[in-house]
Amino acid sequence: MKKIITLAASIIASVVIALPIMPPMVSLAAPATAKVAKTAAPMKTTGVASGVTKLQALDIALKDAGFEMEDTLYTQVKKDYEDGMEVYEVEFRVGFVEYNYDIEVASGQIIEKDIDD
């Protein structure tokens, strides 16, 4: 058993001795004066800098009504204008009740809601 341990220790020692000494790690970051090529093209804006999405508008209406998406039978969200304001018209049904919401695109505020039973 001592011969195996001694042999293993000598093998490990020879491997450790054979490994070259590595210099300390050098930073891979580019120096401040170096020019870095940009690989990604800049994003193009679509004219809407902020505001809510269709999915967020639907979520706002559902939370206001106290429902989850799984509770609905039918959902529809479309963009429209009300009194010069861009809104999402959100419609959904729960059972035989239809819910209609107008939600302002810019702020996500509920402008109007109507419940038809």
C-alpha positions in Angstrom: 0.0 0.0 0.0 2.9 2.4 0.8 4.4 1.7 -2.6 1.1 2.7 -4.3 0.9 5.9 -2.3 4.5 6.7 -2.9 4.1 6.0 -6.7 0.9 8.2 -6.8 2.7 11.0 -5.0 5.7 10.9 -7.3 3.4 11.0 -10.4 1.5 13.9 -9.0 4.7 15.7 -8.2 6.1 15.1 -11.7 2.9 16.4 -13.3 2.9 19.5 -11.1 6.6 20.2 -11.9 5.9 19.7 -15.6 3.2 22.3 -15.7 4.4 25.7 -16.8 4.0 28.6 -14.5 1.2 30.7 -15.8 1.5 34.5 -15.7 -1.1 36.4 -13.8 -4.4 36.9 -15.7 -4.4 39.9 -17.9 -7.6 42.0 -18.3 -9.3 41.1 -21.6 -11.2 44.4 -21.6 -10.2 46.8 -24.4 -8.1 49.8 -23.4 -9.9 53.1 -23.1 -8.1 54.3 -26.2 -8.9 51.3 -28.4 -11.8 51.5 -30.9 -14.4 48.8 -30.4 -16.4 47.7 -33.4 -20.1 47.6 -32.9 -21.7 44.4 -34.1 -25.3 45.1 -33.4 -27.3 47.5 -35.5 -29.1 50.3 -33.6 -32.8 49.6 -32.9 -35.2 51.5 -35.0 -38.0 53.3 -33.2 -41.6 52.9 -34.3 -42.8 56.2 -33.1 -44.1 54.9 -29.7 -41.6 55.9 -27.1 -43.6 54.7 -24.1 -46.9 53.3 -23.3 -48.6 50.0 -22.8 -48.8 47.0 -25.1 -52.0 45.2 -26.2 -51.2 42.4 -23.7 -50.6 44.9 -20.9 -53.9 46.7 -21.7 -55.7 43.3 -21.6 -54.1 42.6 -18.2 -55.2 46.0 -16.8 -58.8 45.4 -17.9 -58.8 41.8 -16.5 -57.4 42.9 -13.1 -59.9 45.7 -12.9 -62.8 43.3 -13.5 -61.2 40.8 -11.1 -60.6 38.0 -13.6 -57.6 36.0 -15.0 -57.1 35.2 -18.6 -58.2 31.6 -18.0 -61.6 32.8 -16.9 -62.4 34.4 -20.3 -64.2 32.9 -23.2 -63.4 35.5 -25.8 -60.9 38.4 -25.9 -60.2 41.1 -28.4 -57.8 44.1 -28.2 -57.5 46.7 -30.9 -56.1 50.1 -31.1 -58.4 53.1 -31.8 -58.8 56.8 -31.1 -61.3 58.3 -28.7 -61.5 62.1 -28.5 -58.1 62.5 -30.2 -56.5 60.1 -27.7 -54.9 56.8 -28.7 -56.7 53.9 -26.8 -56.9 50.2 -26.8 -60.5 48.9 -27.0 -60.4 45.7 -24.9 -63.4 43.3 -25.0 -63.8 40.0 -23.2 -66.5 37.7 -22.0 -66.8 35.8 -18.8 -69.9 33.5 -18.9 -72.7 35.5 -20.5 -71.3 38.9 -19.4 -69.4 41.1 -21.9 -66.8 43.6 -20.6 -65.6 46.5 -22.7 -62.8 48.8 -21.7 -61.0 51.8 -23.3 -57.5 52.0 -22.0 -55.2 54.9 -22.9 -52.1 53.7 -24.7 -49.7 56.3 -23.3 -50.5 55.8 -19.6 -52.5 52.6 -19.2 -55.3 54.5 -17.5 -58.8 53.2 -17.8 -60.8 55.8 -19.7 -64.1 54.0 -20.0 -65.6 50.7 -19.0 -68.9 49.1 -19.8 -70.3 45.8 -18.5 -73.2 44.2 -20.4 -75.0 41.4 -18.7 
